[in-house]
Amino acid sequence: MQKKTLTPGDVSEMYRIPVGSLANLRHKKEGPRYYKVGRRVRYFVEDIERWIKSEPVLTKDSIEEIRQ
């Protein structure tokens, strides 16, 4: 089974992350894992979602949830 890859434009459209922000993150060696195929940048959905889940903002409610 082949896994579908996403272009930066696809990621921007699906997750509302500006293409420029993705480029800045790649330049700083930060952000979601990506792959270069020739000169083209590609992402796997799993890598994008793992990155999003790794950056939670803790709120009072989520801290209360953790304590229980």
N, CA, C and O atoms as a Tinker XYZ file with bonds, in Angstrom:
   272  protein
     1  N      0.844000   -1.182000    0.000000    73     2
     2  CA     0.000000    0.000000    0.000000    64     1     3
     3  C      0.889000    1.247000    0.000000    63     2     4     5
     4  O      1.839000    1.336000    0.778000    81     3
     5  N      0.583000    2.191000   -0.861000    73     3     6
     6  CA     1.349000    3.428000   -0.915000    64     5     7
     7  C      0.741000    4.459000    0.025000    63     6     8     9
     8  O     -0.478000    4.575000    0.149000    81     7
     9  N      1.625000    5.205000    0.683000    73     7    10
    10  CA     1.163000    6.300000    1.521000    64     9    11
    11  C      1.211000    7.573000    0.688000    63    10    12    13
    12  O      2.183000    7.817000   -0.027000    81    11
    13  N      0.175000    8.374000    0.779000    73    11    14
    14  CA     0.112000    9.613000    0.029000    64    13    15
    15  C      0.943000   10.681000    0.722000    63    14    16    17
    16  O      0.869000   10.851000    1.939000    81    15
    17  N      1.718000   11.384000   -0.051000    73    15    18
    18  CA     2.468000   12.507000    0.499000    64    17    19
    19  C      1.750000   13.801000    0.171000    63    18    20    21
    20  O      0.941000   13.873000   -0.754000    81    19
    21  N      2.068000   14.821000    0.955000    73    19    22
    22  CA     1.446000   16.133000    0.793000    64    21    23
    23  C      2.499000   17.158000    0.401000    63    22    24    25
    24  O      3.635000   17.099000    0.872000    81    23
    25  N      2.129000   18.081000   -0.444000    73    23    26
    26  CA     2.991000   19.221000   -0.759000    64    25    27
    27  C      2.803000   20.268000    0.339000    63    26    28    29
    28  O      1.848000   20.180000    1.111000    81    27
    29  N      3.694000   21.255000    0.423000    73    27    30
    30  CA     3.457000   22.343000    1.382000    64    29    31
    31  C      2.102000   23.030000    1.150000    63    30    32    33
    32  O      1.449000   23.445000    2.107000    81    31
    33  N      1.684000   23.149000   -0.102000    73    31    34
    34  CA     0.374000   23.728000   -0.401000    64    33    35
    35  C     -0.760000   22.894000    0.150000    63    34    36    37
    36  O     -1.739000   23.429000    0.671000    81    35
    37  N     -0.629000   21.564000    0.036000    73    35    38
    38  CA    -1.637000   20.657000    0.594000    64    37    39
    39  C     -1.722000   20.814000    2.111000    63    38    40    41
    40  O     -2.812000   20.886000    2.678000    81    39
    41  N     -0.557000   20.864000    2.760000    73    39    42
    42  CA    -0.506000   21.010000    4.216000    64    41    43
    43  C     -1.154000   22.337000    4.620000    63    42    44    45
    44  O     -1.918000   22.398000    5.583000    81    43
    45  N     -0.843000   23.379000    3.882000    73    43    46
    46  CA    -1.406000   24.696000    4.166000    64    45    47
    47  C     -2.927000   24.676000    4.070000    63    46    48    49
    48  O     -3.621000   25.225000    4.926000    81    47
    49  N     -3.429000   24.045000    3.034000    73    47    50
    50  CA    -4.874000   23.993000    2.824000    64    49    51
    51  C     -5.565000   23.132000    3.883000    63    50    52    53
    52  O     -6.618000   23.508000    4.399000    81    51
    53  N     -4.980000   21.983000    4.205000    73    51    54
    54  CA    -5.613000   21.054000    5.144000    64    53    55
    55  C     -5.541000   21.519000    6.590000    63    54    56    57
    56  O     -6.493000   21.344000    7.351000    81    55
    57  N     -4.400000   22.117000    6.976000    73    55    58
    58  CA    -4.169000   22.441000    8.386000    64    57    59
    59  C     -4.107000   23.939000    8.665000    63    58    60    61
    60  O     -3.886000   24.351000    9.803000    81    59
    61  N     -4.301000   24.750000    7.633000    73    59    62
    62  CA    -4.272000   26.217000    7.782000    64    61    63
    63  C     -2.937000   26.719000    8.341000    63    62    64    65
    64  O     -2.903000   27.641000    9.156000    81    63
    65  N     -1.850000   26.107000    7.895000    73    63    66
    66  CA    -0.502000   26.559000    8.240000    64    65    67
    67  C      0.042000   27.235000    6.985000    63    66    68    69
    68  O      0.173000   26.573000    5.955000    81    67
    69  N      0.357000   28.508000    7.030000    73    67    70
    70  CA     0.827000   29.185000    5.824000    64    69    71
    71  C      2.073000   28.515000    5.221000    63    70    72    73
    72  O      2.953000   28.038000    5.938000    81    71
    73  N      2.115000   28.495000    3.887000    73    71    74
    74  CA     3.252000   27.905000    3.175000    64    73    75
    75  C      4.551000   28.572000    3.617000    63    74    76    77
    76  O      5.570000   27.901000    3.779000    81    75
    77  N      4.520000   29.884000    3.811000    73    75    78
    78  CA     5.712000   30.618000    4.247000    64    77    79
    79  C      6.175000   30.182000    5.631000    63    78    80    81
    80  O      7.376000   30.109000    5.893000    81    79
    81  N      5.237000   29.895000    6.506000    73    79    82
    82  CA     5.601000   29.416000    7.850000    64    81    83
    83  C      6.263000   28.045000    7.770000    63    82    84    85
    84  O      7.228000   27.777000    8.486000    81    83
    85  N      5.750000   27.183000    6.907000    73    83    86
    86  CA     6.377000   25.873000    6.715000    64    85    87
    87  C      7.802000   26.033000    6.188000    63    86    88    89
    88  O      8.714000   25.334000    6.630000    81    87
    89  N      7.989000   26.955000    5.242000    73    87    90
    90  CA     9.328000   27.200000    4.692000    64    89    91
    91  C     10.267000   27.727000    5.777000    63    90    92    93
    92  O     11.422000   27.309000    5.854000    81    91
    93  N      9.777000   28.638000    6.611000    73    91    94
    94  CA    10.601000   29.167000    7.705000    64    93    95
    95  C     10.988000   28.065000    8.687000    63    94    96    97
    96  O     12.130000   28.011000    9.143000    81    95
    97  N     10.058000   27.203000    9.006000    73    95    98
    98  CA    10.355000   26.094000    9.914000    64    97    99
    99  C     11.402000   25.160000    9.315000    63    98   100   101
   100  O     12.306000   24.707000   10.016000    81    99
   101  N     11.280000   24.873000    8.021000    73    99   102
   102  CA    12.287000   24.015000    7.380000    64   101   103
   103  C     13.651000   24.676000    7.411000    63   102   104   105
   104  O     14.656000   24.011000    7.662000    81   103
   105  N     13.700000   25.974000    7.160000    73   103   106
   106  CA    14.969000   26.707000    7.160000    64   105   107
   107  C     15.640000   26.654000    8.539000    63   106   108   109
   108  O     16.864000   26.557000    8.638000    81   107
   109  N     14.829000   26.719000    9.597000    73   107   110
   110  CA    15.358000   26.692000   10.961000    64   109   111
   111  C     15.548000   25.270000   11.479000    63   110   112   113
   112  O     15.930000   25.074000   12.633000    81   111
   113  N     15.280000   24.267000   10.617000    73   111   114
   114  CA    15.374000   22.847000   11.013000    64   113   115
   115  C     14.425000   22.546000   12.165000    63   114   116   117
   116  O     14.778000   21.818000   13.093000    81   115
   117  N     13.235000   23.100000   12.104000    73   115   118
   118  CA    12.191000   22.888000   13.093000    64   117   119
   119  C     10.926000   22.422000   12.386000    63   118   120   121
   120  O     10.900000   22.282000   11.163000    81   119
   121  N      9.887000   22.186000   13.161000    73   119   122
   122  CA     8.607000   21.835000   12.568000    64   121   123
   123  C      8.484000   20.367000   12.232000    63   122   124   125
   124  O      9.268000   19.543000   12.703000    81   123
   125  N      7.490000   20.041000   11.411000    73   123   126
   126  CA     7.238000   18.635000   11.090000    64   125   127
   127  C      8.329000   18.056000   10.191000    63   126   128   129
   128  O      8.974000   18.771000    9.424000    81   127
   129  N      8.515000   16.751000   10.307000    73   127   130
   130  CA     9.472000   16.048000    9.449000    64   129   131
   131  C      9.034000   16.196000    7.996000    63   130   132   133
   132  O      7.843000   16.132000    7.691000    81   131
   133  N      9.982000   16.391000    7.120000    73   131   134
   134  CA     9.677000   16.494000    5.693000    64   133   135
   135  C     10.733000   15.747000    4.895000    63   134   136   137
   136  O     11.784000   15.375000    5.419000    81   135
   137  N     10.438000   15.538000    3.635000    73   135   138
   138  CA    11.330000   14.803000    2.748000    64   137   139
   139  C     11.521000   15.604000    1.471000    63   138   140   141
   140  O     10.608000   16.293000    1.016000    81   139
   141  N     12.702000   15.508000    0.903000    73   139   142
   142  CA    12.968000   16.167000   -0.369000    64   141   143
   143  C     13.032000   15.094000   -1.448000    63   142   144   145
   144  O     13.781000   14.124000   -1.337000    81   143
   145  N     12.254000   15.283000   -2.464000    73   143   146
   146  CA    12.261000   14.400000   -3.630000    64   145   147
   147  C     12.726000   15.279000   -4.781000    63   146   148   149
   148  O     11.949000   16.026000   -5.374000    81   147
   149  N     14.020000   15.168000   -5.081000    73   147   150
   150  CA    14.601000   16.130000   -6.011000    64   149   151
   151  C     14.599000   17.486000   -5.330000    63   150   152   153
   152  O     15.163000   17.644000   -4.247000    81   151
   153  N     13.972000   18.458000   -5.957000    73   151   154
   154  CA    13.863000   19.789000   -5.346000    64   153   155
   155  C     12.521000   19.992000   -4.650000    63   154   156   157
   156  O     12.275000   21.041000   -4.055000    81   155
   157  N     11.674000   19.003000   -4.727000    73   155   158
   158  CA    10.324000   19.135000   -4.170000    64   157   159
   159  C     10.277000   18.663000   -2.715000    63   158   160   161
   160  O     10.938000   17.696000   -2.336000    81   159
   161  N      9.480000   19.369000   -1.913000    73   159   162
   162  CA     9.296000   19.037000   -0.494000    64   161   163
   163  C      7.999000   18.260000   -0.352000    63   162   164   165
   164  O      6.978000   18.614000   -0.941000    81   163
   165  N      8.055000   17.199000    0.434000    73   163   166
   166  CA     6.872000   16.377000    0.676000    64   165   167
   167  C      6.753000   16.062000    2.164000    63   166   168   169
   168  O      7.753000   15.941000    2.870000    81   167
   169  N      5.516000   15.933000    2.624000    73   167   170
   170  CA     5.206000   15.581000    4.007000    64   169   171
   171  C      4.300000   14.358000    4.009000    63   170   172   173
   172  O      3.533000   14.148000    3.069000    81   171
   173  N      4.387000   13.547000    5.067000    73   171   174
   174  CA     3.414000   12.498000    5.308000    64   173   175
   175  C      2.436000   13.027000    6.347000    63   174   176   177
   176  O      2.834000   13.739000    7.270000    81   175
   177  N      1.164000   12.686000    6.205000    73   175   178
   178  CA     0.122000   13.126000    7.139000    64   177   179
   179  C      0.502000   12.751000    8.566000    63   178   180   181
   180  O      0.315000   13.543000    9.490000    81   179
   181  N      1.034000   11.545000    8.746000    73   179   182
   182  CA     1.393000   11.073000   10.090000    64   181   183
   183  C      2.428000   12.003000   10.742000    63   182   184   185
   184  O      2.358000   12.265000   11.943000    81   183
   185  N      3.378000   12.495000    9.955000    73   183   186
   186  CA     4.407000   13.389000   10.493000    64   185   187
   187  C      3.823000   14.740000   10.883000    63   186   188   189
   188  O      4.195000   15.304000   11.912000    81   187
   189  N      2.911000   15.259000   10.070000    73   187   190
   190  CA     2.264000   16.541000   10.387000    64   189   191
   191  C      1.466000   16.402000   11.681000    63   190   192   193
   192  O      1.574000   17.237000   12.579000    81   191
   193  N      0.667000   15.346000   11.770000    73   191   194
   194  CA    -0.181000   15.180000   12.944000    64   193   195
   195  C      0.635000   14.894000   14.203000    63   194   196   197
   196  O      0.270000   15.347000   15.288000    81   195
   197  N      1.722000   14.157000   14.078000    73   195   198
   198  CA     2.605000   13.906000   15.232000    64   197   199
   199  C      3.184000   15.227000   15.725000    63   198   200   201
   200  O      3.249000   15.466000   16.931000    81   199
   201  N      3.602000   16.078000   14.808000    73   199   202
   202  CA     4.182000   17.374000   15.172000    64   201   203
   203  C      3.135000   18.251000   15.868000    63   202   204   205
   204  O      3.429000   18.889000   16.879000    81   203
   205  N      1.929000   18.280000   15.331000    73   203   206
   206  CA     0.865000   19.087000   15.938000    64   205   207
   207  C      0.579000   18.594000   17.359000    63   206   208   209
   208  O      0.440000   19.398000   18.281000    81   207
   209  N      0.493000   17.290000   17.530000    73   207   210
   210  CA     0.188000   16.725000   18.847000    64   209   211
   211  C      1.335000   16.894000   19.838000    63   210   212   213
   212  O      1.119000   16.819000   21.047000    81   211
   213  N      2.535000   17.118000   19.352000    73   211   214
   214  CA     3.681000   17.259000   20.247000    64   213   215
   215  C      3.818000   18.671000   20.812000    63   214   216   217
   216  O      4.693000   18.919000   21.642000    81   215
   217  N      2.979000   19.585000   20.383000    73   215   218
   218  CA     3.063000   20.984000   20.803000    64   217   219
   219  C      1.783000   21.451000   21.500000    63   218   220   221
   220  O      1.215000   22.469000   21.104000    81   219
   221  N      1.309000   20.729000   22.535000    73   219   222
   222  CA     0.044000   21.137000   23.153000    64   221   223
   223  C      0.203000   22.407000   23.993000    63   222   224   225
   224  O      1.272000   22.694000   24.533000    81   223
   225  N     -0.867000   23.133000   24.080000    73   223   226
   226  CA    -0.942000   24.287000   24.977000    64   225   227
   227  C     -1.744000   23.822000   26.182000    63   226   228   229
   228  O     -2.915000   23.463000   26.058000    81   227
   229  N     -1.113000   23.829000   27.339000    73   227   230
   230  CA    -1.807000   23.377000   28.544000    64   229   231
   231  C     -2.704000   24.479000   29.080000    63   230   232   233
   232  O     -2.261000   25.599000   29.337000    81   231
   233  N     -3.962000   24.140000   29.240000    73   231   234
   234  CA    -4.943000   25.066000   29.819000    64   233   235
   235  C     -5.298000   24.572000   31.214000    63   234   236   237
   236  O     -4.934000   23.461000   31.597000    81   235
   237  N     -5.995000   25.382000   31.956000    73   235   238
   238  CA    -6.421000   24.974000   33.298000    64   237   239
   239  C     -7.230000   23.686000   33.228000    63   238   240   241
   240  O     -7.051000   22.794000   34.057000    81   239
   241  N     -8.115000   23.585000   32.247000    73   239   242
   242  CA    -8.961000   22.393000   32.117000    64   241   243
   243  C     -8.138000   21.154000   31.795000    63   242   244   245
   244  O     -8.399000   20.080000   32.337000    81   243
   245  N     -7.145000   21.291000   30.918000    73   243   246
   246  CA    -6.364000   20.114000   30.548000    64   245   247
   247  C     -5.461000   19.680000   31.719000    63   246   248   249
   248  O     -5.186000   18.489000   31.869000    81   247
   249  N     -5.009000   20.608000   32.527000    73   247   250
   250  CA    -4.206000   20.259000   33.700000    64   249   251
   251  C     -5.062000   19.513000   34.710000    63   250   252   253
   252  O     -4.604000   18.544000   35.315000    81   251
   253  N     -6.308000   19.958000   34.899000    73   251   254
   254  CA    -7.246000   19.278000   35.792000    64   253   255
   255  C     -7.487000   17.848000   35.304000    63   254   256   257
   256  O     -7.573000   16.924000   36.113000    81   255
   257  N     -7.596000   17.665000   34.003000    73   255   258
   258  CA    -7.800000   16.351000   33.417000    64   257   259
   259  C     -6.626000   15.418000   33.739000    63   258   260   261
   260  O     -6.824000   14.244000   34.053000    81   259
   261  N     -5.418000   15.947000   33.658000    73   259   262
   262  CA    -4.221000   15.163000   33.920000    64   261   263
   263  C     -4.164000   14.727000   35.375000    63   262   264   265
   264  O     -3.743000   13.608000   35.672000    81   263
   265  N     -4.581000   15.596000   36.283000    73   263   266
   266  CA    -4.536000   15.308000   37.728000    64   265   267
   267  C     -5.509000   14.200000   38.130000    63   266   268   269
   268  O     -5.296000   13.523000   39.136000    81   267
   269  N     -6.567000   14.017000   37.355000    73   267   270
   270  CA    -7.588000   13.028000   37.743000    64   269   271
   271  C     -7.233000   11.656000   37.316000    63   270   272
   272  O     -7.987000   10.716000   37.568000    81   271
